[in-house]
Structures are given as C-alpha cells and as structure tokens.
Amino acid sequence: MQALTFQRQPGRPCIEQLLSIAQGDSGGSRRIASVLLSLWCGDSFPCDLQALLYLDSNRLRQILALIAYLHQHGLQLDCLVSQEEMKPILDRYTPV
C-alpha cells in the first residue's frame, strides 16, 4: 500500500483539491462534500462511510490521507478550513 502523506504545507494542496471537487455537480462531488462536512462539523453533518466505496481510487486516497493527517496531528478540519472556504459547500449541500 502506498504511504499516505502530504507534501509542502501540511495537507493544504490536498484540502484545496477536495474543496474544489466538492463544489462540483457529480456523485463524487456530493460524496466528497459529505465527508468534508462531516470532518469539519461531524455533529451537524454525519457521513455514511459506505459512500467512500463509490469514489475513484485517487479521491479515496486523498480522503484517507486527510483523515490520517488530522488523526496524526490531533486536528479537526475546522482548524484548517475556514467557514468562508466551506460556504460554497454549505450553500450547495445543506437544506434551507
């Protein structure tokens, strides 16, 4: 299995790519958005982990690398991603 690591700034390129994908209009976008929302505020946005099985392998590796990074450093996604950055995803995937 390939090592799950971040390059350059801790996780930022990976996070930016996932945020961008999550703003799209596909099943994969919706699934990534669900995971990101759950990592950002799990009490408000529970995630069905089975949805990860439907992601392509590159996106799944990115999600797993992000989870591993957060775990290793004792962080939550809201420490790395601001409300402003999450706003497009919140607007798209949360009921009014």
C-alpha atoms as a printed R data frame, in Angstrom:
   type eleno elety resid chain resno       x      y      z
1  ATOM     1    CA   MET     A     1   0.000  0.000  0.000
2  ATOM     2    CA   GLN     A     2   1.230  3.464 -0.870
3  ATOM     3    CA   ALA     A     3   2.112  5.764  2.038
4  ATOM     4    CA   LEU     A     4  -0.472  8.398  2.854
5  ATOM     5    CA   THR     A     5   1.465 11.631  3.192
6  ATOM     6    CA   PHE     A     6   1.043 15.310  2.465
7  ATOM     7    CA   GLN     A     7   3.577 17.356  0.625
8  ATOM     8    CA   ARG     A     8   4.560 21.011  1.173
9  ATOM     9    CA   GLN     A     9   2.246 22.786  3.603
10 ATOM    10    CA   PRO     A    10   0.527 20.251  5.804
11 ATOM    11    CA   GLY     A    11  -2.316 18.959  3.706
12 ATOM    12    CA   ARG     A    12  -3.225 22.236  2.077
13 ATOM    13    CA   PRO     A    13  -2.928 21.181 -1.588
14 ATOM    14    CA   CYS     A    14  -4.984 18.059 -0.889
15 ATOM    15    CA   ILE     A    15  -7.614 20.047  1.003
16 ATOM    16    CA   GLU     A    16  -7.854 22.658 -1.757
17 ATOM    17    CA   GLN     A    17  -8.335 19.997 -4.403
18 ATOM    18    CA   LEU     A    18 -11.017 18.223 -2.366
19 ATOM    19    CA   LEU     A    19 -12.803 21.526 -1.682
20 ATOM    20    CA   SER     A    20 -12.796 22.281 -5.387
21 ATOM    21    CA   ILE     A    21 -14.163 18.852 -6.310
22 ATOM    22    CA   ALA     A    22 -16.818 19.073 -3.598
23 ATOM    23    CA   GLN     A    23 -18.226 22.178 -5.274
24 ATOM    24    CA   GLY     A    24 -18.888 20.239 -8.471
25 ATOM    25    CA   ASP     A    25 -22.081 18.644 -9.692
26 ATOM    26    CA   SER     A    26 -21.430 14.905 -9.669
27 ATOM    27    CA   GLY     A    27 -21.999 11.950 -7.371
28 ATOM    28    CA   GLY     A    28 -18.326 12.038 -6.436
29 ATOM    29    CA   SER     A    29 -18.581 15.731 -5.612
30 ATOM    30    CA   ARG     A    30 -21.540 15.084 -3.333
31 ATOM    31    CA   ARG     A    31 -19.730 12.239 -1.579
32 ATOM    32    CA   ILE     A    32 -16.573 14.266 -1.055
33 ATOM    33    CA   ALA     A    33 -18.652 17.187  0.197
34 ATOM    34    CA   SER     A    34 -20.359 14.873  2.683
35 ATOM    35    CA   VAL     A    35 -17.019 13.660  4.054
36 ATOM    36    CA   LEU     A    36 -15.569 17.168  4.256
37 ATOM    37    CA   LEU     A    37 -18.666 18.499  6.010
38 ATOM    38    CA   SER     A    38 -18.530 15.620  8.468
39 ATOM    39    CA   LEU     A    39 -14.830 16.183  9.190
40 ATOM    40    CA   TRP     A    40 -15.497 19.916  9.530
41 ATOM    41    CA   CYS     A    41 -18.507 19.612 11.866
42 ATOM    42    CA   GLY     A    42 -19.449 15.993 12.498
43 ATOM    43    CA   ASP     A    43 -22.263 16.707 14.941
44 ATOM    44    CA   SER     A    44 -24.167 18.654 12.301
45 ATOM    45    CA   PHE     A    45 -23.119 16.643  9.242
46 ATOM    46    CA   PRO     A    46 -22.943 12.886  9.778
47 ATOM    47    CA   CYS     A    47 -21.427 10.915  6.892
48 ATOM    48    CA   ASP     A    48 -22.245  7.497  5.502
49 ATOM    49    CA   LEU     A    49 -18.829  5.850  5.185
50 ATOM    50    CA   GLN     A    50 -20.164  3.414  2.615
51 ATOM    51    CA   ALA     A    51 -20.303  6.367  0.204
52 ATOM    52    CA   LEU     A    52 -16.493  6.291  0.150
53 ATOM    53    CA   LEU     A    53 -16.631  2.947 -1.638
54 ATOM    54    CA   TYR     A    54 -18.039  4.693 -4.706
55 ATOM    55    CA   LEU     A    55 -15.199  7.202 -5.072
56 ATOM    56    CA   ASP     A    56 -12.452  6.611 -7.593
57 ATOM    57    CA   SER     A    57  -9.259  5.319 -6.017
58 ATOM    58    CA   ASN     A    58  -7.356  8.632 -6.281
59 ATOM    59    CA   ARG     A    59 -10.081 10.549 -4.446
60 ATOM    60    CA   LEU     A    60 -10.388  7.810 -1.840
61 ATOM    61    CA   ARG     A    61  -6.632  8.004 -1.204
62 ATOM    62    CA   GLN     A    62  -6.895 11.772 -0.787
63 ATOM    63    CA   ILE     A    63  -9.724 11.422  1.738
64 ATOM    64    CA   LEU     A    64  -7.844  8.725  3.648
65 ATOM    65    CA   ALA     A    65  -4.662 10.827  3.632
66 ATOM    66    CA   LEU     A    66  -6.613 13.778  5.002
67 ATOM    67    CA   ILE     A    67  -8.165 11.659  7.756
68 ATOM    68    CA   ALA     A    68  -4.753 10.193  8.624
69 ATOM    69    CA   TYR     A    69  -3.214 13.667  8.760
70 ATOM    70    CA   LEU     A    70  -5.962 15.005 11.023
71 ATOM    71    CA   HIS     A    71  -5.608 11.982 13.304
72 ATOM    72    CA   GLN     A    72  -1.815 12.135 13.494
73 ATOM    73    CA   HIS     A    73  -1.866 15.809 14.413
74 ATOM    74    CA   GLY     A    74  -4.918 15.771 16.670
75 ATOM    75    CA   LEU     A    75  -6.750 18.244 14.467
76 ATOM    76    CA   GLN     A    76 -10.236 18.719 13.137
77 ATOM    77    CA   LEU     A    77 -10.845 20.045  9.659
78 ATOM    78    CA   ASP     A    78 -12.230 23.307 11.035
79 ATOM    79    CA   CYS     A    79  -8.692 24.089 12.227
80 ATOM    80    CA   LEU     A    80  -7.504 24.041  8.619
81 ATOM    81    CA   VAL     A    81 -10.563 25.175  6.656
82 ATOM    82    CA   SER     A    82 -12.458 28.364  7.416
83 ATOM    83    CA   GLN     A    83 -16.211 28.912  7.339
84 ATOM    84    CA   GLU     A    84 -15.654 31.120  4.290
85 ATOM    85    CA   GLU     A    85 -13.932 28.260  2.456
86 ATOM    86    CA   MET     A    86 -16.742 25.872  3.390
87 ATOM    87    CA   LYS     A    87 -19.500 28.331  2.462
88 ATOM    88    CA   PRO     A    88 -19.927 27.177 -1.172
89 ATOM    89    CA   ILE     A    89 -20.278 23.570  0.013
90 ATOM    90    CA   LEU     A    90 -22.576 24.518  2.865
91 ATOM    91    CA   ASP     A    91 -24.741 26.546  0.488
92 ATOM    92    CA   ARG     A    92 -24.943 23.706 -2.010
93 ATOM    93    CA   TYR     A    93 -25.483 20.721  0.259
94 ATOM    94    CA   THR     A    94 -27.385 21.943  3.300
95 ATOM    95    CA   PRO     A    95 -31.147 22.397  3.340
96 ATOM    96    CA   VAL     A    96 -32.506 25.904  3.628
